[in-house]
Amino acid sequence: MKIDNLLYPELSFKIVGCAFDVFNQIGGGHKEVTYHKAFGLALTEGGLSYLENLYYPIKYDNVAVERGYFDYQVEEKIVVELKSRDGFLKKDFEQLSNYLNNSNLKLGIPISFGRTQVKFKKVLNVELLNRAKAIGLPQIRYIRNKLVY
């Protein structure tokens, strides 16, 4: 059993379902802002509460030095990041990992609206989960752009 399946499985399913609904209705090849508008409507129609473009401070020595924003926080549990391209880049996972650490949320879902399909992944806040439950998840790192545990 994979740990990412244990975290909010029903909510994750609904969120991903909203993404597929958007893609099935408007298709691929649109600007990211188009998917944002449609995805927000899909979440609302799906009865999910969310905050959009949520601000968080980036701090150094407890002083805010910059602002960060993530696309969606759904049901106060999951960070969702939308992309309008085929697949994901390493920086997408690094960005989402930063969002999770700053929000103290356990799960993030990046969603990529490509030309011909929707892709998604689940990203765990490993540091938070290890602190909270001491379950010993491996730290994720990258070597030559490959995910290594």
C-alpha positions as CSV (number, residue, x, y, z in Angstrom):
1,M,0.0,0.0,0.0
2,K,1.4,3.4,-1.0
3,I,1.3,6.2,1.6
4,D,0.1,8.7,-1.0
5,N,-3.1,6.6,-1.4
6,L,-3.7,6.9,2.4
7,L,-3.9,10.7,2.4
8,Y,-7.3,12.0,1.4
9,P,-8.1,9.4,-1.3
10,E,-11.7,10.6,-1.8
11,L,-10.8,14.3,-2.0
12,S,-7.8,13.6,-4.3
13,F,-10.2,11.6,-6.6
14,K,-12.6,14.5,-6.7
15,I,-9.9,17.1,-7.4
16,V,-8.4,15.0,-10.3
17,G,-12.0,14.4,-11.6
18,C,-12.5,18.1,-11.8
19,A,-9.3,18.4,-13.9
20,F,-10.5,15.7,-16.2
21,D,-13.9,17.4,-16.5
22,V,-12.2,20.6,-17.5
23,F,-10.0,18.9,-20.1
24,N,-13.0,16.9,-21.5
25,Q,-15.0,20.1,-22.0
26,I,-12.4,22.6,-23.3
27,G,-9.6,20.3,-24.5
28,G,-5.8,21.0,-24.7
29,G,-3.6,23.8,-25.9
30,H,-5.1,26.7,-23.9
31,K,-3.3,29.2,-21.7
32,E,-2.9,28.4,-18.0
33,V,-5.2,31.2,-17.0
34,T,-8.0,29.5,-19.0
35,Y,-7.5,26.3,-17.1
36,H,-7.5,28.2,-13.8
37,K,-10.9,29.8,-14.5
38,A,-12.4,26.5,-15.6
39,F,-10.9,24.5,-12.8
40,G,-12.3,27.0,-10.2
41,L,-15.7,26.5,-11.7
42,A,-15.3,22.7,-11.7
43,L,-14.3,22.8,-8.0
44,T,-17.4,24.9,-7.2
45,E,-19.7,22.6,-9.2
46,G,-18.1,19.6,-7.4
47,G,-19.1,21.1,-4.0
48,L,-15.5,21.6,-3.0
49,S,-14.3,24.6,-1.0
50,Y,-11.1,26.3,-2.0
51,L,-8.9,29.3,-1.7
52,E,-7.3,30.6,-4.9
53,N,-3.9,32.3,-5.4
54,L,-3.2,31.9,-1.7
55,Y,-0.4,34.0,-0.3
56,Y,2.3,32.8,2.0
57,P,5.4,34.7,3.3
58,I,8.9,33.4,2.6
59,K,10.9,34.1,5.7
60,Y,14.5,34.5,6.7
61,D,15.1,34.7,10.4
62,N,11.4,35.1,10.9
63,V,11.3,38.1,8.7
64,A,9.2,38.0,5.5
65,V,11.6,38.6,2.6
66,E,9.3,37.7,-0.3
67,R,5.8,36.5,-1.1
68,G,4.8,33.2,-2.6
69,Y,1.5,32.2,-4.0
70,F,0.1,28.8,-4.7
71,D,-2.8,28.2,-7.1
72,Y,-5.3,26.4,-4.9
73,Q,-5.8,25.1,-1.4
74,V,-8.7,22.7,-1.5
75,E,-10.8,21.9,1.6
76,E,-7.9,23.3,3.7
77,K,-6.0,20.0,3.0
78,I,-4.5,19.8,-0.4
79,V,-2.4,22.3,-2.4
80,V,-3.1,22.1,-6.2
81,E,-0.9,23.6,-8.8
82,L,-2.0,23.8,-12.4
83,K,0.4,23.8,-15.5
84,S,-0.5,24.3,-19.1
85,R,2.1,22.1,-20.8
86,D,2.8,18.4,-21.6
87,G,4.1,16.9,-18.4
88,F,6.1,18.2,-15.5
89,L,9.5,19.7,-14.9
90,K,11.8,19.2,-11.9
91,K,11.1,22.8,-10.8
92,D,7.4,22.0,-10.6
93,F,8.0,19.4,-7.9
94,E,10.5,21.7,-6.1
95,Q,8.0,24.5,-6.2
96,L,5.2,22.4,-4.8
97,S,7.4,21.0,-2.1
98,N,8.2,24.6,-1.0
99,Y,4.5,25.4,-1.0
100,L,3.7,22.3,1.2
101,N,6.5,23.2,3.6
102,N,5.3,26.8,4.0
103,S,1.6,25.8,4.3
104,N,2.2,22.8,6.7
105,L,-0.1,20.8,4.5
106,K,0.6,17.1,3.9
107,L,-0.3,16.6,0.2
108,G,0.0,18.5,-3.1
109,I,-1.3,17.6,-6.5
110,P,0.3,19.1,-9.6
111,I,-1.9,18.9,-12.6
112,S,-0.6,19.4,-16.2
113,F,-3.1,20.2,-19.0
114,G,-1.2,19.1,-22.1
115,R,-2.2,19.2,-25.7
116,T,-3.7,15.7,-25.7
117,Q,-4.1,14.7,-22.1
118,V,-4.2,15.6,-18.4
119,K,-1.4,14.3,-16.1
120,F,-1.2,14.5,-12.3
121,K,1.0,13.4,-9.5
122,K,0.8,13.3,-5.8
123,V,3.5,15.1,-3.8
124,L,3.9,14.4,-0.1
125,N,5.2,16.8,2.5
126,V,7.8,14.2,3.7
127,E,9.3,16.4,6.4
128,L,5.9,17.1,8.0
129,L,4.8,13.5,7.8
130,N,8.1,12.3,9.3
131,R,7.8,14.8,12.1
132,A,4.1,14.1,12.8
133,K,4.1,10.3,12.7
134,A,7.8,9.3,12.7
135,I,7.0,6.9,9.8
136,G,10.4,7.2,8.3
137,L,9.6,8.2,4.7
138,P,12.7,8.6,2.6
139,Q,13.8,12.1,1.7
140,I,13.3,12.9,-1.9
141,R,16.2,14.2,-3.9
142,Y,17.2,14.6,-7.5
143,I,20.3,13.3,-9.3
144,R,20.6,14.2,-12.9
145,N,16.9,15.2,-13.1
146,K,15.8,11.8,-11.8
147,L,13.8,11.3,-8.7
148,V,15.8,9.4,-6.1
149,Y,14.6,8.2,-2.7
